[in-house]
Amino acid sequence: MSITREFLRRPLTTGAVAASSRRLAGAMTHGIGLEDARLVVELGPGTGAFTGAILSRLAPGARLVAVELNAVLAARLADELRDDRLDVVHASAADLPALVPDRVDAVVSGLPWTVMPQDRQCAVLDAVTEVLTPVGRFTTFAYVHAAWTPPARRFTAALDRRFGALERSAVVWPNLPPAFVHRARDPIS
């Protein structure tokens, strides 16, 4: 099962045409405190391009909850990645507060933010800020070619309203298409 096939079947819920590169996975997981985290959430893990990078940084006693809306991708990820620290959940990211019992140290997102309706985007971002610890970190990516579009600009503004600090990484050129990472911290309640 490929991410491309799932994109063709469900383009509005599977936002990527190709799996993210190892370089993008490294940029997504760098500098967000995964090594010291107790509980991490991944939104939209798809085929697991970021999941492996997250697990490689997590301590032995930490836990990763991967929330995937696509049932096919969720089942495939659960079958392929066997790790006691990983729980794959077939659910909506908007239901995040009901899915995690404790406050979350970091949320790593591969969701297709710019194709989401604005009300759904806001609901998911509100769910993220609700579960994060006061010093929690959130990271997601955006494609360079779409950064100037109104949906992408609205998303960046939504992040800025919900976090005390927001930064943008350098462009990760070895990715299809090239992307950059949004790193946000200190959720605003």
C-alpha positions in Angstrom: 0.0 0.0 0.0 1.5 3.3 -1.0 0.8 6.8 0.1 0.3 7.7 -3.6 -2.5 5.1 -4.0 -4.2 6.4 -0.9 -3.9 10.0 -2.2 -5.6 9.0 -5.4 -8.4 7.3 -3.5 -8.8 10.0 -0.8 -7.1 13.2 -1.9 -8.9 15.4 0.7 -7.8 13.2 3.7 -4.5 12.0 2.4 -2.6 15.2 1.6 0.7 13.8 0.4 1.3 12.5 -3.1 4.6 10.9 -2.0 6.0 9.8 1.3 8.1 12.4 3.1 11.9 12.1 2.9 14.3 11.1 5.7 15.6 14.7 5.6 12.1 16.1 6.2 11.6 13.5 9.0 14.8 14.6 10.6 13.8 18.3 10.4 10.4 17.5 11.8 11.8 15.7 14.9 14.9 17.9 15.5 14.9 20.3 18.5 11.5 19.5 19.9 12.6 17.6 23.0 11.7 14.1 22.0 14.6 12.6 23.9 13.1 13.8 27.2 9.4 13.4 26.3 7.2 11.0 28.2 4.2 11.2 25.8 4.3 12.2 22.1 1.4 12.3 19.6 1.8 12.0 15.9 -1.1 13.2 13.8 -1.5 11.7 10.3 1.4 9.2 10.4 0.4 7.8 7.0 3.0 5.2 6.0 5.2 6.1 9.0 7.9 8.4 7.4 8.0 10.4 10.6 7.0 7.6 13.0 10.4 5.9 12.7 12.2 9.2 13.2 10.2 9.9 16.3 10.7 6.4 17.8 14.5 6.6 17.2 14.6 9.7 19.4 12.2 8.5 22.2 13.5 7.1 25.5 12.7 3.5 26.3 9.9 4.3 28.7 8.2 7.0 26.5 5.0 6.5 24.6 4.0 7.5 21.1 0.3 7.7 20.1 -0.1 7.8 16.3 -3.5 9.1 15.2 -4.5 8.2 11.6 -7.9 8.9 10.0 -7.3 6.6 7.1 -8.2 3.1 8.2 -6.1 1.4 5.6 -3.0 3.4 6.5 -3.6 2.9 10.3 -3.9 -0.9 10.0 -0.8 -1.0 7.8 1.3 1.1 10.1 0.2 -1.0 13.2 1.2 -4.2 11.3 4.6 -2.9 10.1 5.9 -1.0 13.1 6.2 -3.3 16.1 7.3 -1.2 19.0 6.1 -1.4 22.6 6.2 2.4 22.8 3.8 2.8 19.8 0.0 2.9 19.8 -1.7 3.4 16.4 -5.2 4.8 16.8 -7.7 5.0 13.9 -9.4 8.2 14.8 -9.8 11.9 14.0 -7.1 14.4 15.2 -10.0 16.6 16.4 -10.7 13.9 19.0 -7.3 14.1 20.5 -8.3 15.1 24.0 -10.3 11.9 24.3 -7.5 9.8 22.9 -4.7 10.7 25.3 -5.0 10.3 29.1 -2.2 12.7 30.1 -0.7 16.0 28.9 1.5 15.6 25.8 5.1 16.8 25.6 5.2 17.1 21.8 2.8 16.8 18.8 4.3 16.0 15.4 1.9 16.5 12.5 1.8 15.3 8.9 -1.8 16.5 8.4 -2.8 18.2 5.1 -3.6 21.6 6.8 -4.1 23.6 3.6 -6.8 21.3 2.2 -8.8 21.1 5.4 -11.8 23.3 5.8 -11.0 26.2 8.1 -13.4 25.1 10.9 -11.8 21.6 11.0 -8.3 23.1 10.9 -9.2 25.3 13.9 -10.8 22.3 15.8 -7.7 20.2 15.4 -5.4 23.1 16.4 -7.5 23.7 19.5 -7.3 20.0 20.3 -3.5 20.1 20.0 -3.2 23.1 22.3 -5.6 21.6 24.8 -3.5 18.4 25.3 0.0 20.0 25.2 1.9 20.7 28.4 2.5 24.5 29.1 5.9 24.1 27.5 4.8 21.6 24.9 6.1 21.6 21.3 4.2 21.3 18.0 5.8 20.7 14.7 4.3 20.3 11.2 5.4 21.0 7.6 4.3 22.9 4.6 5.2 22.7 1.0 7.2 25.6 -0.4 5.2 26.0 -3.5 2.0 26.5 -1.6 3.3 28.8 1.2 2.0 32.0 -0.4 -1.6 30.7 -0.9 -4.4 32.0 1.3 -5.0 28.7 3.1 -1.3 28.4 4.0 -1.2 32.0 5.2 -4.4 31.4 7.3 -2.8 28.3 8.8 0.4 30.2 9.8 -1.7 33.0 11.3 -3.7 30.3 13.3 -0.4 28.9 14.6 0.8 32.3 15.6 -2.4 33.0 17.6 -2.2 29.7 19.5 1.6 29.6 20.4 3.9 31.9 22.2 6.8 31.1 19.8 6.7 30.1 16.2 9.7 29.6 13.9 10.2 28.3 10.3 13.0 26.0 9.3 15.2 26.3 6.2 13.7 24.6 3.1 14.2 20.9 3.0 15.0 20.6 -0.7 15.5 16.8 -0.8 11.7 16.2 -0.4 9.0 15.8 -3.0 7.8 18.5 -3.1 10.3 20.7 -1.2 9.0 21.7 2.2 9.8 23.6 5.4 8.9 22.9 9.0 6.8 25.0 11.4 8.1 24.6 15.0 5.8 26.1 17.6 6.1 26.0 21.4 4.4 27.4 24.5 0.7 26.9 23.7 -1.5 29.8 24.6 -4.5 28.7 26.7 
